[in-house]
Structures are given as structure tokens and as C-alpha cells.
């Protein structure tokens, strides 16, 4: 489905994409570039190298290369300040990772005369993005959340897993700058004691002399009966008064890694109960800006447990483009530039696929016996939006394909 509707955007106000996570396959950034660029808004983006796929988009007007190497906030602020010297006026600043959202909340006042961006409570993005502090937020707000612990050592990790029963979910609880050369994934389903001990050791090496293992453990919520929608997400934008100007729910059809990772195939599915719960939580916290929440429905009590609170734009936000042409990032740009807007109607069933991850997710589900090749191909053909492929902007897709194949060849050679 191609959705084209007039959006009264302020094309004189540029946008700057702030991303500190060095990941050339981050498709959310490309979504921002295309969404605003198609409205005639000049989008300036950071990139890791000359061959970063998003940086080759026809809608990326300028780039800053390379991305900042060091983690000192002053280095990033100075970089943004130098960019502002080359812009025609204040620009809307869009963050697509937790590190950028935390930096702006805690240090962004220095940039306010030159950039437009939301102003949440200074401590909220860090607490929300923190795996352990999110559990505290949920307890205080009365929001269901899986049993959670941050083990100080291997013994505490094993004791928690024994109490909950295997499998358990392990999430990396390290600073975004930590060394993850050991192959640590953000989320892993741990199915036994030996696997858990191995993961604890790798995380300990990454965190060095940290006060804990660098992992957060959660109880594993068993899958619901086949055909039941269990993994949900909410994407929204909240204005300066913490009012939700745009917000919708969707389901995670497939994920990478399977059952535990990012959305590789998602579908817009209205869920008014969940939407109301999400808006109530965020408004009560005084939240402002873009947000991406992940929930899992628990059949034991028919409750939605909040798994992740991402205080920034979600990577699959382009799934939610309504009949008026509004999506989350467009809603933010319109609001911050003083342009009132009326959201259109929802588009239930609209779907998005992430082409470089979904085949891997589909293969894993095929091995489980929960997905046939015919069903997967049918879903690919039915997708309304792709993370990388776009008829009006082909370069990022071809470069992503080339880099994916090269990365796979490198791994094979190492083996």
C-alpha cells in the first residue's frame, strides 16, 4: 500500500539525525531520512563510514563522517554545535538510540538555542532505558513487569535461574560504549546452567571491574498458544504537556533473534486497552518526545508486561503511517515547528519487513515447525513497507545487500 497525503511541514526547518550506536544496519535512521526527506525537509545524518547504507540515501542532504569516536558528551555537543554553524537556522534534532536520548536529556540545554528537541525530565530517559531501573519504574507505577534481577556474580545468576526455572532471559546491562567483541547480543534466551555461566563470564570480561555481572536476568514468559498475538509494541509522540499527539500499537510477527530480538516483521494491530495503558503510564511520568515500548501478553493473568522502554524513536516507526500521511517523526517535526496537525485514521494490517534480518528469523521458525516457506514468501509479498527497499531510493537497499553478503562471507572464512 502506498500512502501519499499532503503534510503541511515546515520545509525551512532542517532535521539532524543523532545516532551514537555504531551500527551500519540501523534501519530506523534511514526511515527518518526518507520520511522527512520526502516532505522536502533537508535531513543531515551521521554515518560510520563512506559506505553506510543510510548515508547513501538520496534524501540525506549532508553527512558528518565519521561518527564521534569517544563517549565524552562534550565531544558530541561540540560536533553538533559545529554542524549548527552550517545550517540556515534551528533544526529539529531526532535521536534513534538510547545513548543519544540520554545525552540530550542530561546535557542538551547547551544546544537549545540552536536545535529543537523534546524536553523530558532529565533523569527519565536514563532510568527508562536502564534494564534494572525500568523494573523500579514499573513497580512504582503499578505496571506489570517480569521478575527481574541484576546478579552481582555467577552464584546469584544461577540462584535466580534455579528459582524461576529455565529458560531465563538475559539482557546486556552494560554501558553502550562497553566492549562487546565477545559477541554479546542485547537479549538472549538461556536454556541451561552451563550456557548461563558462559554468558556471565563473557559479560564480566566486557564490563571489566564493574559492580555486577553486566547482565540483567528476567523470568521467561512462556509462549502463548499458537495463533495468539503475544509480543506487542507501542510507538508514540508526546508533546511538551505530555499529551499523546500520535500513538499506535502493533504486533511482532517475527523477530531476530527469534522470540527475543528486534522486530523483523511487524503488523499494525489496534489494541485500545494496551494503547490506553501505555498513554496513562507515559503521561503519568511526564514523558515528552518519541517513545517505543515493548510488551508481552501473559496468558496467566491476561496482563501486558512491559519488557523494554526505549526513550527514543523505534526502528520500525514507519509501520505507523496513517491516512493523513503522519508518522511518529513527522508528528514530532510538525509539533516542534509549531504546525498543528490532525492525525488521520489508523491503517490496521499495514506491515513492515526488515529484509536483512527476516529471512534468518523465518528460517529459525521453520526449524521450529511454526512457519512454512510458502507462508513466509506470502508475507514478504504482502509487506507494505520495507526497511531498506524503496522504489524512489534504491541505493541503501543494494548497499545493505552487499554489506550483508560480505559480512556473511567474512564469518564463514573465520570458521
C-alpha positions as CSV (number, residue, x, y, z in Angstrom):
1,X,0.0,0.0,0.0
2,X,1.4,3.4,-0.9
3,X,0.2,6.2,1.4
4,X,0.6,9.7,0.0
5,X,-1.1,12.6,1.6
6,X,-0.3,16.3,1.9
7,X,1.5,17.1,5.2
8,X,1.9,20.8,6.0
9,X,5.6,20.5,7.0
10,X,7.9,23.4,7.7
11,X,10.4,22.7,4.9
12,X,12.6,25.6,6.0
13,X,13.4,23.8,9.3
14,X,16.1,21.1,8.7
15,X,16.4,17.9,10.7
16,X,19.5,16.4,12.2
17,X,19.7,12.7,12.9
18,X,21.7,12.0,16.1
19,X,22.8,8.4,16.4
20,X,25.7,7.3,18.6
21,X,25.3,3.5,18.3
22,X,27.8,2.4,15.6
23,X,25.6,0.0,13.6
24,X,25.6,0.3,9.8
25,X,22.5,-1.8,9.6
26,X,20.3,0.6,11.7
27,X,17.2,0.9,9.6
28,X,15.4,3.4,11.8
29,X,17.8,6.2,10.8
30,X,17.1,5.5,7.2
31,X,13.4,5.7,8.0
32,X,13.8,9.2,9.4
33,X,15.8,10.3,6.4
34,X,13.2,9.1,4.0
35,X,10.1,10.2,6.0
36,X,11.2,13.8,6.3
37,X,13.1,13.9,3.1
38,X,10.0,13.0,1.1
39,X,8.4,16.1,2.5
40,X,11.2,18.3,1.2
41,X,12.9,18.7,4.6
42,X,16.7,18.6,4.5
43,X,18.0,15.8,6.6
44,X,21.6,15.7,7.9
45,X,22.8,12.4,9.3
46,X,25.9,10.9,11.0
47,X,27.4,7.8,9.4
48,X,30.1,5.3,10.4
49,X,31.9,5.3,7.0
50,X,31.5,6.2,3.4
51,X,29.6,3.0,2.7
52,X,27.0,3.3,5.5
53,X,23.7,2.4,3.6
54,X,21.6,5.1,5.2
55,X,24.2,7.7,4.2
56,X,23.7,6.9,0.5
57,X,20.0,7.8,0.5
58,X,19.0,10.4,-2.0
59,X,17.2,12.2,0.9
60,X,20.4,12.6,3.1
61,X,21.4,16.1,2.1
62,X,24.6,16.2,4.1
63,X,26.6,13.8,6.3
64,X,29.0,14.1,9.2
65,X,31.6,11.4,8.9
66,X,33.0,9.7,10.9
67,X,30.6,9.5,13.9
68,X,32.2,10.6,17.2
69,X,34.6,8.0,18.4
70,X,34.7,9.0,22.1
71,X,31.9,8.9,24.6
72,X,32.5,12.3,26.3
73,X,29.3,14.3,26.0
74,X,31.2,17.4,25.3
75,X,32.7,15.8,22.1
76,X,29.2,15.1,20.8
77,X,27.8,18.5,21.8
78,X,30.8,20.2,20.1
79,X,30.2,18.2,16.9
80,X,26.5,19.3,16.8
81,X,27.4,22.8,17.6
82,X,29.8,22.9,14.6
83,X,27.1,21.5,12.4
84,X,24.7,24.2,13.5
85,X,27.1,26.8,12.2
86,X,26.4,25.4,8.7
87,X,22.6,25.3,9.0
88,X,20.2,28.1,8.0
89,X,18.5,28.1,11.4
90,X,17.5,26.0,14.4
91,X,17.0,22.4,13.3
92,X,14.9,19.5,14.7
93,X,17.1,17.0,16.4
94,X,16.0,13.4,16.1
95,X,17.5,10.6,18.3
96,X,17.3,7.0,17.3
97,X,19.2,5.3,20.1
98,X,19.1,5.4,23.9
99,X,22.5,7.0,24.3
100,X,21.5,10.0,22.2
101,X,18.3,10.4,24.1
102,X,20.1,10.2,27.5
103,X,22.7,12.7,26.3
104,X,20.1,15.3,25.2
105,X,18.1,14.9,28.4
106,X,21.1,15.4,30.7
107,X,23.3,17.8,28.6
108,X,21.1,19.2,25.9
109,X,20.4,22.6,27.4
110,X,23.6,23.8,25.8
111,X,22.1,23.1,22.4
112,X,18.6,24.5,22.9
113,X,19.2,27.9,21.2
114,X,20.3,26.1,18.1
115,X,18.2,22.9,18.0
116,X,14.6,21.9,18.6
117,X,14.0,18.7,20.5
118,X,11.7,17.5,23.3
119,X,12.5,18.2,27.0
120,X,11.6,15.2,29.2
121,X,12.5,15.1,32.9
122,X,16.3,15.0,32.9
123,X,16.6,11.7,34.7
124,X,13.8,9.8,33.0
125,X,15.5,8.6,29.8
126,X,18.4,7.0,31.7
127,X,16.0,5.4,34.2
128,X,13.7,4.1,31.5
129,X,16.5,2.7,29.3
130,X,18.2,1.1,32.2
131,X,17.2,-2.6,32.5
132,X,17.2,-2.6,36.3
133,X,15.8,0.9,36.8
134,X,12.9,0.1,34.5
135,X,11.8,-2.5,36.9
136,X,11.7,0.2,39.6
137,X,9.6,2.4,37.4
138,X,7.1,-0.4,36.8
139,X,6.8,-1.2,40.5
140,X,6.2,2.4,41.4
141,X,3.6,2.9,38.6
142,X,1.9,-0.5,39.2
143,X,2.7,-1.7,35.7
144,X,3.2,-5.5,35.3
145,X,6.8,-6.5,34.7
146,X,8.6,-9.8,34.6
147,X,10.5,-10.9,37.7
148,X,13.9,-9.3,37.3
149,X,17.4,-9.2,39.0
150,X,20.8,-7.8,38.3
151,X,23.1,-10.5,39.7
152,X,26.3,-9.4,41.4
153,X,28.1,-12.7,40.4
154,X,27.6,-16.1,38.8
155,X,26.2,-17.6,42.0
156,X,23.4,-15.0,42.2
157,X,22.7,-15.6,38.5
158,X,22.4,-19.3,38.9
159,X,20.2,-18.9,42.1
160,X,17.8,-16.7,40.2
161,X,17.6,-19.1,37.3
162,X,17.0,-22.0,39.6
163,X,14.2,-20.2,41.3
164,X,12.4,-19.1,38.1
165,X,13.2,-22.2,36.2
166,X,14.9,-22.4,32.8
167,X,14.8,-20.9,30.3
168,X,15.5,-17.4,31.5
169,X,16.0,-14.1,29.6
170,X,19.4,-12.4,29.8
171,X,19.8,-8.8,28.7
172,X,23.1,-7.0,28.4
173,X,23.2,-4.3,31.2
174,X,26.4,-2.6,30.0
175,X,27.1,1.0,29.0
176,X,26.6,1.4,25.3
177,X,30.3,2.0,25.0
178,X,31.4,-1.3,26.5
179,X,33.4,-3.8,24.5
180,X,31.1,-6.3,23.0
181,X,33.7,-8.0,20.9
182,X,32.8,-11.3,22.6
183,X,29.6,-11.4,20.5
184,X,27.2,-10.4,23.2
185,X,23.7,-9.9,22.0
186,X,21.3,-7.4,23.6
187,X,18.9,-10.2,24.6
188,X,19.5,-14.0,24.9
189,X,17.2,-16.8,25.9
190,X,19.4,-19.0,28.2
191,X,18.3,-22.6,28.4
192,X,20.7,-24.2,30.9
193,X,23.2,-23.6,33.7
194,X,26.3,-24.1,31.5
195,X,25.0,-21.6,28.9
196,X,24.3,-19.1,31.7
197,X,27.8,-19.4,33.3
198,X,29.4,-18.9,29.9
199,X,27.3,-15.8,29.2
200,X,28.2,-14.4,32.7
201,X,31.9,-14.8,32.0
202,X,31.7,-13.1,28.6
203,X,29.7,-10.2,30.1
204,X,32.2,-9.9,33.0
205,X,35.1,-9.6,30.5
206,X,33.2,-6.8,28.7
207,X,32.4,-4.8,31.8
208,X,35.8,-5.2,33.4
209,X,35.8,-4.3,37.1
210,X,32.1,-3.4,37.2
211,X,30.0,-3.8,40.4
212,X,27.9,-6.6,38.9
213,X,27.9,-9.2,36.1
214,X,26.8,-6.7,33.4
215,X,23.7,-8.8,32.8
216,X,20.1,-8.4,33.8
217,X,18.0,-11.6,34.2
218,X,14.3,-11.9,33.7
219,X,11.8,-14.7,34.1
220,X,10.9,-16.2,30.7
221,X,7.2,-15.7,29.8
222,X,6.3,-18.9,28.0
223,X,4.8,-18.6,24.5
224,X,1.1,-18.4,24.3
225,X,-0.9,-20.9,22.3
226,X,-0.3,-20.9,18.5
227,X,-2.1,-18.2,16.7
228,X,-2.2,-15.9,19.7
229,X,-0.6,-12.4,19.4
230,X,1.8,-12.2,22.3
231,X,4.5,-9.7,21.5
232,X,3.3,-6.1,21.2
233,X,4.8,-2.7,20.9
234,X,3.6,0.9,21.2
235,X,5.1,3.9,19.3
236,X,4.1,7.4,20.1
237,X,4.9,11.1,20.4
238,X,4.2,13.2,23.4
239,X,4.2,17.0,23.4
240,X,5.5,19.5,26.0
241,X,2.4,18.9,28.1
242,X,2.9,15.1,28.0
243,X,-0.1,14.7,25.8
244,X,0.0,11.9,23.2
245,X,-0.4,13.6,19.8
246,X,0.2,10.3,17.9
247,X,0.4,6.8,19.1
248,X,-0.5,3.3,17.9
249,X,0.1,-0.4,18.7
250,X,1.4,-3.3,16.7
251,X,2.4,-6.9,17.0
252,X,5.8,-8.5,16.4
253,X,5.1,-11.3,13.9
254,X,8.8,-12.4,13.7
255,X,11.9,-11.2,15.5
256,X,15.7,-11.6,15.3
257,X,17.0,-13.3,17.3
258,X,13.8,-15.4,17.3
259,X,11.5,-14.8,20.2
260,X,13.9,-12.3,21.8
261,X,15.1,-9.6,19.5
262,X,14.2,-6.7,17.2
263,X,11.1,-6.8,15.1
264,X,11.9,-8.3,11.7
265,X,8.3,-8.4,10.6
266,X,5.6,-6.3,12.3
267,X,1.9,-5.6,11.7
268,X,-0.2,-2.6,12.7
269,X,-2.8,-4.0,15.0
270,X,-5.1,-1.7,17.1
271,X,-5.3,-2.7,20.8
272,X,-7.1,0.1,22.6
273,X,-6.6,-1.4,26.0
274,X,-2.9,-1.6,25.6
275,X,-2.7,1.8,24.0
276,X,-4.6,3.3,26.9
277,X,-2.3,1.6,29.4
278,X,0.8,2.9,27.6
279,X,-0.5,6.5,27.4
280,X,-1.5,6.5,31.0
281,X,1.9,5.3,32.1
282,X,3.8,7.9,29.9
283,X,1.6,10.8,30.7
284,X,1.9,10.0,34.4
285,X,5.7,10.0,34.2
286,X,5.6,13.4,32.5
287,X,7.2,11.9,29.4
288,X,7.9,14.1,26.3
289,X,9.1,13.1,22.9
290,X,9.2,9.9,20.8
291,X,8.9,6.6,22.6
292,X,9.0,2.8,21.8
293,X,7.6,0.4,24.3
294,X,7.7,-3.4,24.1
295,X,5.1,-5.6,25.8
296,X,4.4,-9.3,26.1
297,X,1.0,-10.6,26.9
298,X,0.9,-13.1,29.7
299,X,-1.9,-15.7,29.4
300,X,-1.5,-16.5,33.1
301,X,-3.4,-13.3,34.2
302,X,-4.3,-11.7,30.8
303,X,-1.9,-8.8,31.6
304,X,0.6,-7.0,29.4
305,X,4.1,-7.0,30.9
306,X,6.4,-4.1,29.9
307,X,9.7,-5.6,28.7
308,X,11.5,-2.5,27.3
309,X,11.1,1.2,27.5
310,X,13.1,2.9,24.7
311,X,13.0,6.7,25.2
312,X,13.5,7.5,21.5
313,X,12.2,6.7,18.1
314,X,11.6,3.0,17.4
315,X,13.4,1.4,14.5
316,X,10.1,0.2,12.9
317,X,8.2,3.5,13.3
318,X,7.5,3.7,9.5
319,X,5.0,0.9,10.1
320,X,2.7,3.5,11.6
321,X,1.8,6.0,8.8
322,X,-1.8,6.9,8.9
323,X,-4.2,8.1,6.2
324,X,-3.1,11.7,6.6
325,X,0.5,10.8,6.0
326,X,1.5,11.3,9.6
327,X,4.0,9.0,11.3
328,X,5.9,9.5,14.6
329,X,8.8,11.5,13.3
330,X,6.6,13.7,11.2
331,X,4.4,14.3,14.2
332,X,7.4,15.5,16.2
333,X,8.7,17.8,13.4
334,X,5.2,19.3,13.0
335,X,4.8,19.9,16.7
336,X,8.3,21.3,17.4
337,X,7.9,23.7,14.5
338,X,4.6,25.0,15.7
339,X,2.5,23.3,13.0
340,X,-0.8,22.0,14.3
341,X,-2.0,18.8,12.7
342,X,-4.8,16.3,12.9
343,X,-3.9,12.7,12.7
344,X,-5.6,10.5,10.1
345,X,-7.2,7.2,10.6
346,X,-5.3,4.1,11.5
347,X,-4.4,1.6,8.8
348,X,-4.9,-1.8,10.5
349,X,-3.0,-4.6,8.9
350,X,-0.2,-2.4,7.5
351,X,3.0,-4.4,7.7
352,X,6.8,-3.8,7.6
353,X,9.7,-6.2,6.9
354,X,13.4,-5.8,7.7
355,X,14.9,-7.6,4.7
356,X,18.3,-8.4,6.1
357,X,17.0,-10.0,9.3
358,X,13.7,-11.5,8.5
359,X,15.0,-14.5,6.4
360,X,17.1,-15.5,9.4
361,X,14.1,-15.2,11.7
362,X,11.9,-17.1,9.3
363,X,14.5,-19.9,9.0
364,X,14.6,-20.3,12.8
365,X,10.8,-20.5,12.9
366,X,10.8,-23.0,10.1
367,X,13.1,-25.3,12.0
368,X,10.7,-25.0,15.0
369,X,7.8,-26.1,12.7
370,X,5.9,-22.8,13.2
371,X,6.3,-21.3,9.8
372,X,6.3,-22.7,6.2
373,X,8.3,-21.4,3.3
374,X,5.1,-20.7,1.5
375,X,3.7,-18.6,4.4
376,X,6.9,-16.6,4.7
377,X,7.0,-15.8,1.0
378,X,3.4,-14.7,1.1
379,X,4.1,-12.4,4.0
380,X,7.1,-10.9,2.2
381,X,4.9,-10.1,-0.9
382,X,2.2,-8.6,1.3
383,X,4.6,-6.2,3.2
384,X,3.5,-2.6,2.8
385,X,6.8,-1.1,3.9
386,X,10.4,-2.4,3.8
387,X,13.2,-1.2,6.0
388,X,15.7,-0.9,3.1
389,X,14.0,-1.3,-0.3
390,X,12.2,1.7,-1.7
391,X,11.5,2.3,-5.4
392,X,12.4,6.0,-5.1
393,X,15.6,5.4,-3.1
394,X,17.4,2.2,-4.2
395,X,21.0,2.8,-3.2
396,X,20.6,1.9,0.5
397,X,19.0,-1.5,-0.4
398,X,21.8,-2.5,-2.7
399,X,24.5,-1.4,-0.3
400,X,22.8,-3.2,2.6
401,X,22.6,-6.4,0.5
402,X,26.3,-6.1,-0.5
403,X,27.5,-5.5,3.1
404,X,25.3,-8.3,4.4
405,X,26.8,-10.8,2.0
406,X,30.3,-9.6,2.7
407,X,29.7,-9.9,6.4
408,X,28.4,-13.5,6.0
409,X,31.4,-14.4,3.8
410,X,33.8,-13.0,6.4
411,X,32.2,-15.1,9.2
412,X,32.4,-18.2,7.0
413,X,36.1,-17.6,6.3
414,X,36.9,-17.2,10.0
415,X,35.3,-20.5,10.7
